[in-house]
Amino acid sequence: MPRVIRAALVSVRDAFATAGPFILIAIAMLIAAYVVLDPTPPRKVTLATGPDRSAYEDFGQRYAIELKRAGIEVELRRTAGSRENLRLLRQPKERVDLAFIQGGANDVIARSNASNQKKSAEEKAKNEEDDSTVLVSLGSLFYEPYWLFYREEAAKAIDKKTRTLTMIPQLKGMAVNVGGRGSGTPGLTSRLMTVNFMERDDIKRSNLGDTEAVVAILDGKIDAMAMVAAPEAQYVQMLLQTPGIKLLEFSQAEAYARRYGYITPIVLPRGVADLSRDVPPHDVPLIGATTSLVAREGTHPALVQLFVQAAARIHSGPSWTARAGQFPSTQATEFPIAKEAERFYRTGPPVLQRYLPFWLANLIDRMWVALFSIIAILIPLSRLVPPLYEFRVRSRIFRWYRNLRDIENDMDDRAETRDELLQRLDKLDARVSAIAVPLSYTDEVYALRSHIDLVRAKLAKAPA
């Protein structure tokens, strides 16, 4: 191997050997920061939606498409509705990470639990365990009106002229489907009846699902049906345009909103369902709840960021009951806003995600504080590298001075003959000549060899 290449390789080897411990320290700190910060989100997440053909299911499919672009698989779990979604989120054994929750569902469950005084010890322990799970909101997404459709014929006895219902007490004596079990509709219906001093027996209650209820009201088997759903729901749009089916107009919508914080007065604009047929023929006052996207507190921050960004793309447009840009929002949420969601509403998406792939932007965004901290620690330590490098190279030369001094001492003590000492000097000179050092330290080698020549000259003058 040529000497120049050999010297270069030796220089590189010494540099790595000297800086090696610091490189290992940096790598260890990066690994520790990666483990602690956990910047990479899970590749699969479960979202609880709602019944078949509901707006929840439709929105869930749109979220799955949005997050697929970032390499995240969203598993949709079909449920009965908000109440079941809330229970799934609060049960640690259930693999549900996020869910659509209707406003008031949390309050309805809390009151239902408080009213049941005959629970077993096992049920009470389960409820306490469920209540211990902390939930956070990613923001409110849209209004869900409380639709109370009724058959026009059923209202004939109340108002023969207009056949229009405007108050809940007018439902007395009718066969009313109050919503499927597990959804938020039965609880809200019971609350509306209670505030109007109505008893359970004042109506003929049924708990059919939305599909069965629609079939029943069209067949005349029930007089009315309640449903809490987004205007985008297929059943809502169909019933609004079905002859003989009318919508209860909440003339006291503002009063309901003043009594319950999770109820919002909503106006269904004239002609919004069908402009050509002018359906509805006038503005219809309704009440509704605000639906939020809720997650467990331990949900990965990167997932929260992705879902909030998807919510902004999905729900920011105009709808039948909201203007463009009104949603998503931090208003009208029953749960505290997640920190990552609050960050999005305050500053928008991270800057790096606008220009880099999600995985890289997320990694830098989660790790930059740790990276700067590691750099701040390594900069002072890096000042030790040049002195250690110099010591390592020079020690390769200086250690031969001990041999040279021993030869000179043996010469003064006459411990060996001149020929023996000369042989030792020649061996030392040969070894020193074979030392490979960086070019910048060659003068140290020549200095040692000149000192060997001085001892040799002194030995030549000494008496035999």
MOTA-V234767 format. One line per field, one symbol per residue. phi: phi as a letter, one per 20 degrees, with the letter a starting at -180 (. if undefined). A space follows every 50 residues. Layout:
# MOTA-V234767
phi=???
This chain:
# MOTA-V234767
phi=.gffffffffffffffffeggfffffffffffffffflfeffecbddeda ffmefgfffgfffffffffendedeedfcfqfffgffffeegfeedecae cfgnfffffffffffeedfffffffffffffffedcdepedaedfeeceb ffffeffecfeelddccfgfegneeceeoffneefgfffffffffeldeg ffcefbcffgffffffffenfcebbdbdbfgfgfffffffdefndcdfee fdgfffffecfedcfcdeffmffbffeldffbfdfcdbdeecedcffefg gffgfffffffffedeffcfcbefnfcfbeeldedfffgffffffecnfg fffecdggfffffffedffffffffffffffffefgffffffffffeffe ffffffffffffelfcfffffffffffffffffefdcggfdfffffffff ffffffffffefff
